[in-house]
Amino acid sequence: MTARSSPRTREPAANAAALVEAPDDLDELNRFFDERRWGDGLPIVPPTPERVKKMLSGIDRAAEEFVAAIAPGFGAATVENIAINAVLAGCRHEYLPVLIAAVEAISDPGFNLQGIQATTNPAAVWMILNGPIADRLGIASGHNCLGQGYWANATLGRALRLILQNVGGALPGDMDRATQGQPAKYSFCCAENERQSPWEPLHVERGFAREVSTVTVVGTAGTTNMNTHAKDADDVIRVIADTMAHPTSNDYWISGEPWLVISPEHADIMRRAGLSKADVKRVLWEQSKMRAARMAAKDRARTQVARRAELGEIQPDTLLPIAPAPEQIGIIVAGGPGTHSVYVPSFGDTRSVTRKILGA
């Protein structure tokens, strides 16, 4: 049976993944993987050579091709190693190009995977899919798109987490030092609801053609439900901005990249008010500024160090912007009917990365 990824190294993997003898009985097999910490605490799909071969069948890339070194252990993510973890997670073979692009994205220096993987923060990686591939793979963007019930969302997010753990070496309590973690560390994946968005989708905003399929990776610290029945755009934006401003947020003391999942209903209210996505970002950036005095004294001192070059000397009455500029607030439209949007604070010291999905 094909087992875990190749040894930790900064060099491209030269050989195929090792074969490991493992029990045939499914219960015993899961115990075998659990004892070796090759899983995530949920039942796994056996990554047999036959299953891995099928996973690789839909792409025109060599199994031994090096894709990226995954921090913090800098294991070599080859195409085959990515495929092995995709099988473990229950992915279908047509999902593999998404995972390869996501691995390329998380290895971008600006994403700061080293920090995300080793922090005490509950940092998780969120995958956002855009373009035709979302419909083709059945990646949910409407009802409950951040929740359970969708095979593609669940297994893609889970596969990326297993790659972070099995290739990157971020095992809980070892290199992964999260104090509590969060459920999104099992899986966090959705598509943008482009049909119901009044604005350009995320990948078009970032310079890709609408017909191109992309994956965006975001370093998140959690999610917050924002339930407002307001029907006035100014009122909706005001309460969202007020929700974003909280003194224990990394985005304020590091100057981060916060995200919002705007519901179609709230987005339509903003559209009817004539607001573009850039308008919404600008107003949110202004209205979410927070007095430094709201922070604990120790946190304010850390913010002074982290943001002195940006803001100068920080006094108790200094208004701290949540991000360096309005453009660094991320917005997608997703979800089904309802008066709920979602605030997704970031890890802080990270910037999202978007990659084209080759072969999609």
C-alpha positions as CSV (number, residue, x, y, z in Angstrom):
1,M,0.0,0.0,0.0
2,T,1.2,3.5,-0.8
3,A,1.7,5.4,2.4
4,R,2.9,8.8,3.4
5,S,4.9,11.3,1.5
6,S,8.7,11.3,0.9
7,P,11.2,12.2,3.6
8,R,11.5,15.9,4.7
9,T,13.9,17.7,2.4
10,R,14.4,21.0,0.8
11,E,15.4,19.3,-2.5
12,P,13.0,18.0,-5.1
13,A,12.0,14.4,-4.6
14,A,13.9,12.1,-7.0
15,N,12.0,8.9,-6.4
16,A,8.5,7.6,-6.2
17,A,6.8,7.4,-2.8
18,A,7.6,4.3,-0.7
19,L,5.3,1.3,-0.5
20,V,4.3,0.2,3.0
21,E,2.7,-3.1,4.0
22,A,-0.6,-2.3,5.8
23,P,-3.5,-4.3,7.1
24,D,-6.3,-5.2,4.7
25,D,-9.1,-4.9,7.3
26,L,-10.4,-1.3,7.2
27,D,-10.7,-0.9,10.9
28,E,-7.2,-2.2,11.4
29,L,-5.9,0.0,8.6
30,N,-7.4,3.1,10.1
31,R,-5.8,2.2,13.4
32,F,-2.5,1.7,11.6
33,F,-2.7,5.1,10.0
34,D,-3.8,6.7,13.3
35,E,-0.9,5.2,15.2
36,R,1.6,6.7,12.7
37,R,-0.2,10.1,12.6
38,W,-0.8,9.9,8.9
39,G,-4.5,10.9,9.1
40,D,-6.5,13.7,10.6
41,G,-8.6,11.8,13.1
42,L,-11.3,10.8,10.6
43,P,-11.6,7.6,8.7
44,I,-9.3,7.5,5.6
45,V,-9.6,6.0,2.1
46,P,-6.7,3.5,1.6
47,P,-4.1,5.0,-0.7
48,T,-3.4,1.8,-2.6
49,P,-1.2,1.9,-5.7
50,E,-4.3,1.4,-7.8
51,R,-6.2,4.3,-6.3
52,V,-3.2,6.6,-6.6
53,K,-2.7,5.6,-10.2
54,K,-6.4,6.5,-10.9
55,M,-5.9,9.8,-9.1
56,L,-3.0,10.6,-11.4
57,S,-4.8,9.5,-14.6
58,G,-6.5,12.8,-15.3
59,I,-3.4,14.9,-15.5
60,D,-0.5,15.1,-18.0
61,R,2.3,15.5,-15.4
62,A,4.9,13.1,-14.2
63,A,4.3,11.5,-10.8
64,E,7.8,12.4,-9.6
65,E,7.5,16.1,-10.7
66,F,8.4,18.5,-7.8
67,V,5.7,21.1,-7.1
68,A,6.8,22.8,-3.9
69,A,8.6,22.4,-0.6
70,I,6.0,22.6,2.2
71,A,6.9,24.5,5.4
72,P,7.7,24.1,8.2
73,G,9.3,20.7,7.6
74,F,10.0,21.4,3.9
75,G,8.8,18.1,2.7
76,A,8.8,17.7,-1.1
77,A,5.3,17.9,-2.5
78,T,5.6,15.9,-5.7
79,V,2.6,15.3,-7.9
80,E,2.4,11.8,-6.5
81,N,2.5,12.9,-2.9
82,I,-0.3,15.3,-3.5
83,A,-2.3,12.5,-5.2
84,I,-1.7,10.2,-2.2
85,N,-3.1,12.7,0.2
86,A,-6.0,13.4,-2.2
87,V,-6.9,9.7,-2.1
88,L,-6.6,9.7,1.7
89,A,-9.1,12.5,1.9
90,G,-11.6,10.9,-0.5
91,C,-11.1,13.2,-3.5
92,R,-12.1,12.2,-7.0
93,H,-9.4,12.1,-9.6
94,E,-10.7,15.2,-11.4
95,Y,-10.0,17.3,-8.3
96,L,-6.2,16.8,-8.5
97,P,-5.4,19.9,-10.7
98,V,-7.1,22.1,-8.0
99,L,-4.8,20.7,-5.3
100,I,-1.7,21.1,-7.4
101,A,-2.5,24.7,-7.9
102,A,-3.4,25.2,-4.2
103,V,0.0,23.7,-3.3
104,E,1.7,26.1,-5.6
105,A,-0.2,29.0,-4.0
106,I,0.5,28.2,-0.4
107,S,4.2,28.0,-1.2
108,D,4.3,31.6,-2.4
109,P,6.5,33.6,0.0
110,G,3.8,36.2,0.6
111,F,1.4,33.6,2.0
112,N,3.8,32.9,4.9
113,L,3.1,29.2,5.2
114,Q,5.9,28.9,7.8
115,G,4.0,31.3,10.1
116,I,0.6,29.8,9.5
117,Q,1.8,26.2,10.1
118,A,3.7,26.8,13.3
119,T,1.7,29.5,15.1
120,T,-0.2,29.2,18.3
121,N,-3.0,31.0,16.5
122,P,-6.0,28.9,15.2
123,A,-4.8,29.5,11.6
124,A,-6.4,27.5,8.8
125,V,-6.1,27.6,5.0
126,W,-9.2,28.5,3.2
127,M,-9.5,27.6,-0.5
128,I,-11.8,29.7,-2.7
129,L,-12.6,28.4,-6.2
130,N,-13.5,30.7,-9.1
131,G,-14.3,30.1,-12.8
132,P,-16.0,27.2,-14.7
133,I,-14.3,24.5,-12.6
134,A,-16.5,25.3,-9.6
135,D,-19.7,24.2,-11.5
136,R,-17.9,21.3,-13.2
137,L,-16.7,19.8,-9.9
138,G,-19.9,20.6,-8.0
139,I,-18.1,22.9,-5.5
140,A,-20.8,24.6,-3.4
141,S,-21.2,28.4,-3.4
142,G,-24.7,28.7,-2.2
143,H,-26.6,27.2,0.7
144,N,-24.3,26.1,3.5
145,C,-21.2,26.5,1.3
146,L,-18.9,26.7,4.3
147,G,-20.6,23.7,6.0
148,Q,-21.2,20.0,5.5
149,G,-22.9,18.1,2.7
150,Y,-20.7,18.7,-0.3
151,W,-18.2,16.1,-1.4
152,A,-15.9,18.4,-3.4
153,N,-15.8,21.1,-0.7
154,A,-15.2,18.7,2.1
155,T,-12.5,16.5,0.4
156,L,-10.6,19.2,-1.3
157,G,-10.2,21.2,2.0
158,R,-9.4,18.0,3.8
159,A,-6.8,16.9,1.2
160,L,-5.0,20.3,1.5
161,R,-4.9,19.9,5.3
162,L,-3.4,16.4,5.0
163,I,-0.7,17.8,2.6
164,L,0.1,20.5,5.2
165,Q,0.5,17.8,7.8
166,N,2.0,14.8,6.0
167,V,4.2,16.7,3.6
168,G,4.8,19.8,5.6
169,G,5.2,18.0,8.9
170,A,2.8,20.2,10.9
171,L,1.5,17.7,13.3
172,P,-0.6,19.0,16.2
173,G,1.5,19.6,19.3
174,D,4.8,19.2,17.3
175,M,5.4,21.8,14.6
176,D,1.7,22.8,14.7
177,R,1.6,24.8,17.9
178,A,-2.0,26.0,17.8
179,T,-3.4,26.6,21.3
180,Q,-6.9,25.5,20.5
181,G,-7.1,25.2,16.7
182,Q,-10.4,25.5,15.0
183,P,-12.8,23.1,13.0
184,A,-11.7,24.8,9.7
185,K,-8.4,22.9,10.2
186,Y,-10.2,19.8,9.0
187,S,-11.5,21.4,5.9
188,F,-12.3,24.9,4.6
189,C,-13.2,25.2,0.9
190,C,-16.0,26.9,-1.1
191,A,-16.6,28.6,-4.4
192,E,-17.7,32.1,-5.0
193,N,-21.4,32.5,-5.9
194,E,-20.6,34.3,-9.1
195,R,-24.1,34.1,-10.6
196,Q,-25.6,36.1,-7.7
197,S,-22.8,38.6,-7.3
198,P,-23.4,42.1,-8.5
199,W,-19.6,42.6,-8.8
200,E,-16.7,41.1,-10.7
201,P,-15.7,37.8,-9.2
202,L,-12.5,37.5,-7.2
203,H,-10.3,36.0,-10.0
204,V,-11.4,38.8,-12.4
205,E,-10.7,41.4,-9.8
206,R,-7.2,39.9,-9.6
207,G,-6.5,40.1,-13.4
208,F,-7.7,36.7,-14.7
209,A,-10.2,36.2,-17.5
210,R,-13.7,35.2,-16.4
211,E,-13.4,31.9,-18.2
212,V,-10.2,30.9,-16.4
213,S,-10.5,28.7,-13.3
214,T,-8.5,29.6,-10.2
215,V,-7.9,28.7,-6.6
216,T,-7.2,31.3,-4.0
217,V,-5.7,30.4,-0.6
218,V,-6.3,32.6,2.5
219,G,-4.7,32.3,5.9
220,T,-7.7,32.6,8.3
221,A,-8.2,32.8,12.0
222,G,-11.9,31.8,12.1
223,T,-15.4,32.9,11.1
224,T,-18.0,35.2,12.6
225,N,-21.6,35.1,11.6
226,M,-23.0,38.6,11.0
227,N,-26.8,38.5,11.1
228,T,-28.5,41.9,10.2
229,H,-31.9,42.5,8.7
230,A,-30.9,46.1,7.8
231,K,-32.2,47.1,4.3
232,D,-30.1,50.3,4.0
233,A,-26.7,49.9,2.5
234,D,-25.0,52.4,4.8
235,D,-26.5,50.6,7.9
236,V,-25.4,47.2,6.6
237,I,-21.8,48.3,6.0
238,R,-21.7,50.2,9.4
239,V,-22.6,47.1,11.4
240,I,-20.2,44.9,9.4
241,A,-17.4,47.4,10.1
242,D,-18.3,47.5,13.8
243,T,-18.1,43.7,13.9
244,M,-14.6,43.7,12.3
245,A,-13.2,46.1,14.9
246,H,-12.2,44.0,17.9
247,P,-9.1,44.6,20.1
248,T,-7.9,41.0,20.1
249,S,-7.5,40.8,16.3
250,N,-4.2,40.1,14.6
251,D,-5.4,42.2,11.7
252,Y,-5.1,45.3,13.8
253,W,-1.8,44.7,15.6
254,I,0.0,43.3,12.5
255,S,-2.0,45.1,9.7
256,G,-3.6,42.2,8.0
257,E,-5.9,41.1,5.2
258,P,-9.4,40.5,6.6
259,W,-12.0,38.8,4.5
260,L,-15.8,39.0,4.1
261,V,-18.2,36.5,2.7
262,I,-21.1,38.8,1.7
263,S,-24.5,37.1,1.2
264,P,-26.3,37.6,-2.0
265,E,-29.1,39.5,-0.1
266,H,-26.6,41.9,1.5
267,A,-24.7,42.3,-1.8
268,D,-28.0,43.2,-3.6
269,I,-28.7,45.9,-1.0
270,M,-25.3,47.4,-1.7
271,R,-25.8,47.1,-5.5
272,R,-29.1,48.9,-5.3
273,A,-27.3,51.7,-3.5
274,G,-24.9,52.0,-6.5
275,L,-21.9,50.7,-4.6
276,S,-19.0,48.9,-6.3
277,K,-16.9,46.4,-4.5
278,A,-14.1,49.0,-4.3
279,D,-16.7,51.4,-2.7
280,V,-17.6,48.9,-0.1
281,K,-14.0,48.2,0.7
282,R,-13.2,51.9,1.1
283,V,-16.1,52.5,3.5
284,L,-15.4,49.4,5.5
285,W,-11.7,50.4,5.8
286,E,-12.7,53.9,7.1
287,Q,-15.5,52.7,9.4
288,S,-13.6,49.8,10.9
289,K,-10.7,51.9,12.3
290,M,-10.3,51.2,16.0
291,R,-8.9,53.3,18.8
292,A,-5.6,51.8,20.0
293,A,-6.8,52.3,23.6
294,R,-9.2,49.4,23.2
295,M,-6.2,47.0,23.1
296,A,-4.5,45.5,26.1
297,A,-1.4,47.5,27.0
298,K,0.9,44.7,26.0
299,D,-0.8,44.3,22.7
300,R,-0.7,48.0,22.0
301,A,3.1,47.9,22.6
302,R,3.4,45.0,20.1
303,T,1.4,47.0,17.6
304,Q,3.7,50.0,18.1
305,V,6.6,47.8,17.0
306,A,4.8,46.1,14.2
307,R,3.2,49.2,12.6
308,R,5.5,52.1,13.5
309,A,6.8,52.3,9.9
310,E,3.2,52.5,8.6
311,L,1.5,54.7,11.3
312,G,4.3,56.4,13.2
313,E,4.0,56.7,17.0
314,I,0.8,55.1,18.2
315,Q,-1.0,56.9,21.0
316,P,-4.2,55.6,22.9
317,D,-6.4,57.8,20.6
318,T,-4.7,56.6,17.4
319,L,-7.2,55.1,15.0
320,L,-5.8,51.8,13.7
321,P,-6.8,50.7,10.2
322,I,-7.5,47.0,9.9
323,A,-5.3,46.7,6.8
324,P,-2.7,48.9,5.1
325,A,-5.2,50.0,2.4
326,P,-8.8,49.4,1.5
327,E,-7.8,47.2,-1.4
328,Q,-6.4,44.6,1.1
329,I,-9.9,43.8,2.5
330,G,-11.0,40.7,0.6
331,I,-14.6,40.2,-0.4
332,I,-16.4,37.4,-2.1
333,V,-20.2,36.8,-2.5
334,A,-21.3,33.4,-1.4
335,G,-24.1,31.6,0.4
336,G,-27.8,31.2,-0.2
337,P,-30.9,33.2,0.8
338,G,-30.7,34.9,4.2
339,T,-29.6,37.9,6.1
340,H,-26.2,36.5,7.1
341,S,-22.8,37.5,6.0
342,V,-19.5,36.1,7.4
343,Y,-16.5,38.0,8.7
344,V,-13.2,36.0,8.2
345,P,-10.4,37.6,10.2
346,S,-6.9,36.7,8.9
347,F,-3.9,35.3,10.6
348,G,-2.5,38.8,10.1
349,D,1.0,38.2,8.8
350,T,-0.2,36.6,5.5
351,R,-1.4,37.7,2.1
352,S,-3.8,35.6,0.0
353,V,-2.5,34.1,-3.3
354,T,-4.5,33.2,-6.4
355,R,-3.3,30.6,-9.0
356,K,-4.6,29.4,-12.3
357,I,-5.7,25.8,-12.3
358,L,-3.8,24.2,-15.2
359,G,-5.8,21.7,-17.2
360,A,-9.1,22.9,-15.8
